[in-house]
Amino acid sequence: MIDEFDQIISELSKINCELTNEKADQILKMFLNAKSIFLSGEGRSGLMINALANRLTQFGLSVHIVNEVTAPAIGKDDLLIFNSASGKSSILISQEESAKKANAKIIVFTANKKALLSQKSDVSILIDAQDKDIAGSSIQPMGSLYEQASLLLFDSLVLRALHNNLVTVSQLRSVHSNLE
Protein backbone atom coordinates (compact mmCIF):
# COMPACT_ATOMS: atom_id res chain seq x y z
CA MET A 1 0.00 0.00 0.00
CA ILE A 2 1.39 3.41 -0.84
CA ASP A 3 1.98 5.87 1.98
CA GLU A 4 -0.42 8.46 0.56
CA PHE A 5 -3.32 6.01 0.71
CA ASP A 6 -2.61 5.31 4.37
CA GLN A 7 -2.45 9.06 5.03
CA ILE A 8 -5.82 9.64 3.34
CA ILE A 9 -7.46 6.82 5.33
CA SER A 10 -6.00 8.29 8.51
CA GLU A 11 -7.43 11.72 7.68
CA LEU A 12 -10.85 10.29 6.91
CA SER A 13 -10.93 8.43 10.22
CA LYS A 14 -10.59 11.76 12.04
CA ILE A 15 -13.45 13.61 10.30
CA ASN A 16 -16.15 14.99 12.55
CA CYS A 17 -19.70 15.16 11.30
CA GLU A 18 -22.81 16.32 13.10
CA LEU A 19 -25.01 13.65 11.55
CA THR A 20 -26.49 11.89 14.57
CA ASN A 21 -28.69 8.81 14.44
CA GLU A 22 -31.71 11.04 15.01
CA LYS A 23 -30.80 13.43 12.18
CA ALA A 24 -30.04 10.49 9.90
CA ASP A 25 -33.49 9.05 10.61
CA GLN A 26 -35.05 12.47 9.97
CA ILE A 27 -33.24 12.72 6.62
CA LEU A 28 -34.22 9.19 5.60
CA LYS A 29 -37.84 10.02 6.42
CA MET A 30 -37.56 13.15 4.28
CA PHE A 31 -36.21 11.01 1.41
CA LEU A 32 -39.05 8.52 1.65
CA ASN A 33 -41.81 11.13 2.08
CA ALA A 34 -40.76 13.36 -0.81
CA LYS A 35 -42.82 13.29 -3.98
CA SER A 36 -39.59 13.91 -5.93
CA ILE A 37 -36.00 14.40 -4.82
CA PHE A 38 -33.71 16.89 -6.57
CA LEU A 39 -29.95 16.86 -5.96
CA SER A 40 -27.35 19.50 -6.74
CA GLY A 41 -23.71 20.34 -6.23
CA GLU A 42 -20.88 21.89 -8.20
CA GLY A 43 -17.57 20.32 -9.21
CA ARG A 44 -16.39 17.26 -7.30
CA SER A 45 -19.00 17.83 -4.59
CA GLY A 46 -21.52 17.53 -7.41
CA LEU A 47 -20.03 14.19 -8.39
CA MET A 48 -20.51 12.93 -4.83
CA ILE A 49 -24.16 14.07 -4.74
CA ASN A 50 -24.67 12.29 -8.06
CA ALA A 51 -23.59 9.07 -6.33
CA LEU A 52 -26.31 9.64 -3.73
CA ALA A 53 -28.81 10.29 -6.54
CA ASN A 54 -27.85 6.93 -8.02
CA ARG A 55 -28.58 5.11 -4.77
CA LEU A 56 -31.84 6.96 -4.14
CA THR A 57 -32.96 5.98 -7.64
CA GLN A 58 -32.22 2.39 -6.66
CA PHE A 59 -34.50 2.90 -3.64
CA GLY A 60 -37.23 3.26 -6.27
CA LEU A 61 -37.68 6.99 -5.56
CA SER A 62 -38.35 9.74 -8.08
CA VAL A 63 -34.91 11.37 -8.36
CA HIS A 64 -33.63 14.23 -10.52
CA ILE A 65 -30.27 15.95 -10.93
CA VAL A 66 -30.82 19.72 -11.01
CA ASN A 67 -29.92 21.27 -14.37
CA GLU A 68 -30.40 18.02 -16.29
CA VAL A 69 -32.67 18.57 -19.26
CA THR A 70 -35.12 15.93 -17.97
CA ALA A 71 -35.54 17.50 -14.50
CA PRO A 72 -39.11 18.76 -14.00
CA ALA A 73 -40.18 21.77 -11.94
CA ILE A 74 -39.75 21.44 -8.19
CA GLY A 75 -42.86 21.74 -6.03
CA LYS A 76 -44.43 21.72 -2.59
CA ASP A 77 -43.96 18.08 -1.64
CA ASP A 78 -40.46 17.82 -3.11
CA LEU A 79 -37.00 17.75 -1.54
CA LEU A 80 -33.83 19.48 -2.72
CA ILE A 81 -30.48 18.15 -1.45
CA PHE A 82 -27.24 20.12 -1.81
CA ASN A 83 -23.66 19.03 -1.34
CA SER A 84 -21.45 22.12 -1.08
CA ALA A 85 -18.35 22.41 1.06
CA SER A 86 -18.29 26.21 0.88
CA GLY A 87 -22.06 26.72 0.82
CA LYS A 88 -21.41 29.93 -1.13
CA SER A 89 -22.04 29.00 -4.77
CA SER A 90 -24.28 31.63 -6.36
CA ILE A 91 -25.75 28.93 -8.62
CA LEU A 92 -26.78 26.79 -5.65
CA ILE A 93 -28.10 29.79 -3.72
CA SER A 94 -30.26 30.69 -6.72
CA GLN A 95 -31.55 27.11 -6.87
CA GLU A 96 -32.34 27.24 -3.16
CA GLU A 97 -34.29 30.47 -3.56
CA SER A 98 -36.37 28.92 -6.36
CA ALA A 99 -37.02 25.80 -4.27
CA LYS A 100 -38.07 27.91 -1.27
CA LYS A 101 -40.54 29.85 -3.44
CA ALA A 102 -42.00 26.50 -4.54
CA ASN A 103 -42.27 25.41 -0.86
CA ALA A 104 -39.90 22.47 -1.26
CA LYS A 105 -37.87 21.14 1.68
CA ILE A 106 -34.09 21.60 1.60
CA ILE A 107 -31.18 19.59 3.03
CA VAL A 108 -27.61 20.92 2.86
CA PHE A 109 -24.40 18.99 3.46
CA THR A 110 -21.54 21.46 3.94
CA ALA A 111 -18.28 22.34 5.64
CA ASN A 112 -19.58 25.87 6.29
CA LYS A 113 -22.66 26.13 8.54
CA LYS A 114 -22.44 29.93 8.46
CA ALA A 115 -22.88 30.12 4.68
CA LEU A 116 -26.12 31.41 3.21
CA LEU A 117 -26.98 28.01 1.75
CA SER A 118 -27.00 26.47 5.25
CA GLN A 119 -28.88 29.34 6.84
CA LYS A 120 -31.96 28.92 4.64
CA SER A 121 -32.16 25.13 4.67
CA ASP A 122 -34.56 22.94 6.62
CA VAL A 123 -31.73 20.61 7.64
CA SER A 124 -28.03 21.42 7.50
CA ILE A 125 -25.34 18.83 8.23
CA LEU A 126 -21.79 19.92 8.94
CA ILE A 127 -18.99 17.76 7.60
CA ASP A 128 -15.97 19.22 9.38
CA ALA A 129 -13.41 18.82 6.63
CA GLN A 130 -11.19 21.14 4.66
CA ASP A 131 -12.81 22.73 1.62
CA LYS A 132 -11.08 24.16 -1.45
CA ASP A 133 -11.12 27.74 -0.16
CA ILE A 134 -9.54 27.21 3.24
CA ALA A 135 -5.99 26.02 3.75
CA GLY A 136 -6.09 23.38 6.42
CA SER A 137 -4.19 20.52 7.86
CA SER A 138 -5.14 18.04 5.14
CA ILE A 139 -2.33 16.63 3.04
CA GLN A 140 -4.77 16.50 0.14
CA PRO A 141 -5.32 19.34 -2.27
CA MET A 142 -8.30 21.66 -2.14
CA GLY A 143 -11.56 19.97 -1.10
CA SER A 144 -10.64 16.32 -1.58
CA LEU A 145 -11.08 15.45 2.09
CA TYR A 146 -14.56 17.02 2.19
CA GLU A 147 -15.61 15.28 -1.02
CA GLN A 148 -14.46 11.86 0.20
CA ALA A 149 -16.14 12.34 3.57
CA SER A 150 -19.42 13.39 1.92
CA LEU A 151 -19.44 10.26 -0.25
CA LEU A 152 -18.88 8.06 2.80
CA LEU A 153 -21.59 9.94 4.70
CA PHE A 154 -24.06 9.36 1.85
CA ASP A 155 -23.17 5.67 1.80
CA SER A 156 -23.70 5.60 5.57
CA LEU A 157 -27.25 6.90 5.08
CA VAL A 158 -27.91 4.12 2.57
CA LEU A 159 -26.51 1.54 4.97
CA ARG A 160 -28.71 2.92 7.77
CA ALA A 161 -31.75 2.60 5.49
CA LEU A 162 -30.79 -1.04 4.89
CA HIS A 163 -30.28 -1.69 8.62
CA ASN A 164 -33.64 -0.09 9.41
CA ASN A 165 -35.38 -2.21 6.75
CA LEU A 166 -36.43 0.86 4.77
CA VAL A 167 -35.00 -0.76 1.65
CA THR A 168 -33.46 -4.14 0.83
CA VAL A 169 -30.43 -5.09 -1.20
CA SER A 170 -32.73 -6.96 -3.59
CA GLN A 171 -34.74 -3.75 -4.11
CA LEU A 172 -31.54 -1.85 -4.86
CA ARG A 173 -30.46 -4.58 -7.27
CA SER A 174 -33.85 -4.72 -9.02
CA VAL A 175 -33.63 -1.03 -9.98
CA HIS A 176 -29.90 -1.08 -10.79
CA SER A 177 -29.21 -0.03 -14.37
CA ASN A 178 -29.47 -2.86 -16.86
CA LEU A 179 -28.07 -0.78 -19.74
CA GLU A 180 -24.46 -0.94 -18.56
N, C-alpha and C positions, 0 to 999 in steps of 0.2 A: 504494500500500500504506500502511495506517495505521501510525503509529509504534509503537503497542502490539504489533502483530503482529511487527514486526521485533525488538522487545525480547524477546518470548516466544521467538522462534526463536533469538535469541542466547543466552538462558538455557538452552534445551534443548541447545544445542551444547556447553555447558560441564558437563553432568551427568556425574558419574562413576558407574560401575556395576561391580560385581565379577563380572559374568557374562563369564567367559572362554570361549574356544572349547571347551575341555575340559568346563567346567560346562554349557555349552549342549548339547553332545553327550550328556552324562549325563542332562540333563533331557529331551531328545527321546527318549532310550532309555526313560526312565521313562514318558513318555507312551505310547509304542508298546507297551510290555510290560504296561501296566495292564489288568486285566480291565474296570474302569470307572474313569472319572475324574470326580471331584467338585470343583467350584470354588466359592469363597466369598470374599466381601468385603462391607464395609459402605459405604454412601453412594456417593460418586463412584468410590472404589477398587473397589467392587462392580460398578459399570458397566463399568469397564475389564476386570475379570476375566470379565465376561459376554461381552465382545468376544472374548477368548481362547477361551471355551467355544464360541462360534459357529464359530471357525476349526477347533477340534479336532473338532467335529461334522462339519465338511466334510472332515476327514481320514478320516472313516468310523469314528471311534472312538465308544465308548459313553460319553456325556458327560451329566452331571447338574449342575444348579445346586442347591446345598444350600438347603434350606428350601422348594423347590418341591414342590408336592403330589405330583408324579410321581417324585420322587427316591426310589430304593430304599434299603435299608440298605447301609452301607459294610462291606466285608469285607477279608479277608487279602490278596488280590491286587489291591486297589484303590489309587488314588492320590487324595489330597486336596491341592488347590492353593489357597493363600490369597494375596490381595493386600491388604496392610494397612500403610499408612505407619507408623502408631504401633506396631503389633504388640501393642496392649494391650486390644483389645476383648474384654470378658468373653464375649460371644456366640461369637466366633471361638475363644477359648481353650477354651470348653466343647466346641465342635465338635472341636477338636484332641484333647482328652482322650478323647472318644468314639471318634475314629478310631484313636488309639493303642491303646485297649482292643481294637479290632477287628483290630489288627495291620496297618493300612493304612500306606502310605508317605505322607510329607507334605513338600511344597515350600512355602516361604514367600518371597514378594517383599515387601520392607519397607524403610523408611528407618531402622529402629531394630533393629540386630542384637542389642542387649542385652535387648530385650523378651522376655517369657516365650514368646510365640508362636514366635520365632526359636530360642530355646534348646532347644525340644523337637522341632524339625523334623529331617527327614533331610537336607534341603538348604535353605539359607537364602541368598537373594541380596539384597545391599544395593543399593538405588538411592539414591544420596546426593543427595537432594533435600528441600527444605523440606516438612514435613508441617503439618497444620492446627494442631497444638499448640505449635509452636516458631516464634517470630518469626525470620525469616532475612533473607537479602539479596534474596530474590525480589521482584520488583515485583508479582507476582500474589498474590491473596488466598489465605489458608489453604493447602490442599494441592494447588492446581492444578498446580504444577510437578511434583510427585510423580506425580500421576494421569496427566498427559501423558506423562511419561517411562516410566511402566509400560506404557501402551498401545503406545508405540514399541518398547519392549523385547519385548513379546509378539509384535508384528508381525515383529521381528527373528528371533525363534525360528521363526516360520512360514517366513520367507524362507530361513533356514538349512536347514530341512527340505526346502524346494524345491531348494536348491543341492546338498544331499547326496542327492538323488533318493529321499528317504523318502516323498514324496508329489509328485503332479504337479498342475499347474493344472487339467488336465482332470478329475482326481479331485475337486478342490475344487469345480469347477463342477458336476459330476454330482450332488453331494450338496447343493448350494446350494438353499435353499428355493424351491419352485415355487408357493407359496401367496401370494406377495407381490402 
